[in-house]
Amino acid sequence: MRVLVTGAGGNLGRATIPALKEAGHEPVAFDLREIDTDARFILGDVRDFDSVRSAVRECDAVVHAAALHGIHLRHWAPRDFFGVNVEGAFNVFEAAREAKVERIVLASTMGVYGKSLEPSEDAWAWVHEGLPPVPQDVYGISKVLAEEMGEYFSRTAGMPVVALRFGMYVPATFEHYGFRLLFGGVDERDVAHSVLRSLEHQPKTGFDVFDIMADTPFVEADARAMHEDPVAVIERYWPGANDLFAEKGIDGREHIWAHFLWPVGKAKDVLGYRPRWNFDEFLDAVRRDDSSRYPFLGLPQWGIPTEG
């Protein structure tokens, strides 16, 4: 397929465009600023309908990733979030409808859950797609509205839409990256894998939504155990991990800041999502003092970021 990737200069585009090419697709990169890419590039702004309409023409699918994100809340006004995230999403969906695009993959966010992420007094949050989105900032509500537009266009235009609620994958230190895989983080290569799977998925109702995180062995009962002693829970699932961290001078407690657990059972069962880069691989890299399999760590973000 010829696949338009909006916000192609962000983290999602950086990971997904090479994956699309490797899978035999033809990526078309769309961004509001010039970027370094070997894909066909179109300069444009999702807030400009004519620009989007021109870019979508002759494309088979769209991966819509252009957005403002939570990291921009302190520097961008609420109206900017609605301009980019809501009006921009409408422009993409409407242009795709006109062009009879085969399908759209919408980059959404864990941020749509908002208040549903809050832990109880005696347990961490156990988060899944069945929980209601209760956004608590303009970023979250803008993404909820984008998802609702996706459902609307899939229903009225017969255009399959898959919304992917991504976990955290902005560049980070090696240690922080590894621990956040346990609590809503995801490797950008698995992000790209989920996009490829979504391009093949045919939702039964035309629209579907999936949480995209690293895979963990946690069960719901672990939410209470994590509240009591997260380090002990990690040791139970990965015996010897804490001795390894002590040997390498890593204080795991410094990197445990998120108080929620995130199963990806729906994405695995329905989407065929198979995350490759999980906590086990991180532990192996720590043992070998080798982070070379993670070349993206610490890199600056390009363009408009695409992480949830």
N, C-alpha and C positions, 0 to 999 in steps of 0.2 A: 504493500500500500504506500501511497504518497501521504505522509503524515506531517501536518503542520504542528509545530511546537511553539506555542506562544510563551513569552518570557524565557526564551531559549538561552539567555545569558545567565540565568540563575542556576542554583545547585541542581535542580531537577533536570534542566536542559543539558547541563554539563555531563550528567550521568546517562541520560536517556538517549541523546542523539547518537552516540557511538553504539549503544545497544540496539537501537533501531537499525542502523546500518549493518551491524553484524547479523541481525535476524533477517536481512534481505529486504527491508523496507527502505523507502526513500524519504529521509527527514528533510523538512523545510523549516529553517530557523527564523522566527519572527521576534523582534525585540525593538525597544524604543531607542536603543543605542547600538552603535557598531560593536560587534563582538568577534573574537577570534574563533572561527569555526570553519571546518572544511565542508560543511553542508551548504546547500543553497541558502542564501540569506536574504530576508526581506526586512527593511527598516520600516517600523510602523508602531502605532500606539493603539492598544485595544480600546481606548476611549473614542477613537475615530472610526465610526462605522464603515466609511468608504475604504479606509485602509485595511480593515479586517475583511471586508467583503472581497477586496481584490486578492488578499493573501489566501483566503479559503478556496477561491475558485480553482477547480481542477484537483483539489485534494480529496482523498478518500476518507481521511479521519483527521481529528484534531485532538491534540493533547493540550489542554488549556491550563497553563501553569502561571501565567502572568498575574501578579497580585502584590498588594502590600500585605505585610505580615505583622505578627505581634511585636517583633523587634523594632517596628517603625512607629509604634503607638506614641512614643514621646516626641517624635519629630514631624509627624504628619497629622493634619487636621481630620476629624471624622468625615468631612465631606470628601476628602481625598480617598479614603477607604471605599466610600460608596461609588465614587467615580471610577476607580480602577477595578475594584472587586465585584461590584454589582452591575454598574452600567457596562463595564468591560465584559463581564460574563454574558450579559444580555446580547451585546453586539456579536460575540462569538456564536452563541446559540442561534440567533436570528440569521446571521450570515450562513451558518452551516445548514439551517433549514432551507434557505433559498437555494443553496448550491446542492441540496440533496446529498449531503455528506453521510457516509455510511454509519459513523459512530463518533462519539466524543468521550474522552477520558478527562474528567475534571479533577484537578489537584485541589483537594480540600484539606482539612486539618483536624487534629485532635482537639483544637481549640473550640470546636463547635459544642463540645460537651459542657464546658464552663463549670457550673455549679455541680454537675454530676461527677466531676473529678474530685470533689472534696471528700476526704476520709471521714469516717465516723469517729466517735470518741475512743473506740477500742479496736479499730481495724482500718487498714488502708482501703482505698477505693478499688473495687473490682469492676473494670470498665469493659463494656462490650457494645455492639451496635444496637442492642435492645434498649439501652438507656436513652432517655430523652435528651436532645440537645437543649441546654439551658445556658446560652452564651452570656458572658459577663462583661464583654467589651465590644467595641465597634468592629474589631477584626472578626470576632466570633460570629456576630450577627450577620456580617457581610457574607461570610462563607455559608451560613445556614441559608441565606437568601439565594446564593448561587446554586446550592444543592436543590432547593425547591424549584428554581428555574429549570434545572436539569430534569427533574421529574416531570415538570409541566411540558417541556419540549419533547421529551421521550413519549409522553402520552398523547399529545396533540399532533405531533409531526411524525410519529413512528420512527424516531431516531434513537437507537440505543445509547444510553448514557450511563457510565460507571463513575461514581465519585469515590475517590480514594482519600481516606482521612489519615494523612501521614503523621507519623511520630517525628521525633527530633532527629535531624540529620545535618544541621549546619556544621561547618568545620569546627573542630574542638581538639583539645589535647588528647593524646592517645589514651591516657587513663580515664579521662572524663567520658570520652567516646565509649570505652569498653563498659563502664558501669551503667551508662544510660541505656545500653541495650537491654538491661533488665527491667527498666521502668519507663517504657514508652519511646525508646530510641530505636533507630533503624539505620542500617548501612545504606549508603546511597546506591550501591550496586543492587541491593534488594529492592530499593525504590524503583529502579529501572526495570527490574524483573517483574514487579507488580504491574507496571504500565504495559509491558508486552503481553502479560496474561490478560489484562483488561481489554486490549485491542482484539482479543480472540473470544472474549466472553459474550454470551448472548443472554442478557437478563430475562427471566421469565416474564416480568411485567414491563420490560423496556428500560427500567431504571434499577440500579442497585448501588449499595454503598458498602465499603469495606474499610476496616481499620488495618493499617499497614505498619507493623512494628517488627522488631526482631522476634524470633520464636523463643519461648521459655517453657520450662517444664512445670511452672507454677499451677496450682489448682486454687479454687476459690477459698478453701480453708486457710491457705497461706496468707491471705490478707490480714487475718488476725495475728498470725505468728510474726509477720513482718512488723506489725505495730510493736510487738513485744521485743524482738531482737532480729533485725534484718541480717546481721552478720551471721547469726546462727543458722538462719534459713539458707543463706548462700552456701554455708559449709555443708549443710545436709544434702544439698543437690550436687555440690561440687567438692567432695572431700579433699582436703589438702589445700584448698584455694587460699584460706587465710594464712597458712604457713608460707605459701608462695608469695603472697603480697608482703608479708613481714620480711621475707628474704630480699625482696626487690625494693623495699622501702616505700611501699604503697599503703596508704591509710585508706581502706575502703570506705570508712564512715564519712570521710571528707567528700566523697562522690555520691553519697546516697542522699539526695535532696528531694526527689519526687516520691510522693506517698500514694502511688497507685500501681496496680498490676494490670497487664494488658494482654489477654489471650488473643490469638489470631486464628482461632478455630474456624470461623466463618470463611475467612480469606483462603485458608488451606483447603477446606472442604468444597467450597463452591467455586472459587476463582482458580484453584490449582496453584496457589501461591506457595512457594517453597523457599523461604529465606535461607541463604547460605551462610551469611556472616552474622553469627550469633555469639553468645558469651563464651561458648566452648572454644571457638576459634580465637577469641581475644585471649583467653587463658593460655592457649598454646603459644601465641605470639609472645606473651609475657615470659613464659618458661624459656623461650629461645632468645629472649632479648632482641626480637626482630619485629619491627613494625613496618617493614618494607611492603607488606601486603596492603598497607593503608596509605597510599601515596597522596590522598586528598586531604589528610588531616592537617588542620592549621592553614589551609589555603583561604585566601580572601574570597568573599562572595562576589559574583559578577551580576551586573544588571539588577533586576528586581528579584529578590530571593524567592525561592519556591518551597521553603520548608513550612510545615505546620507548626 
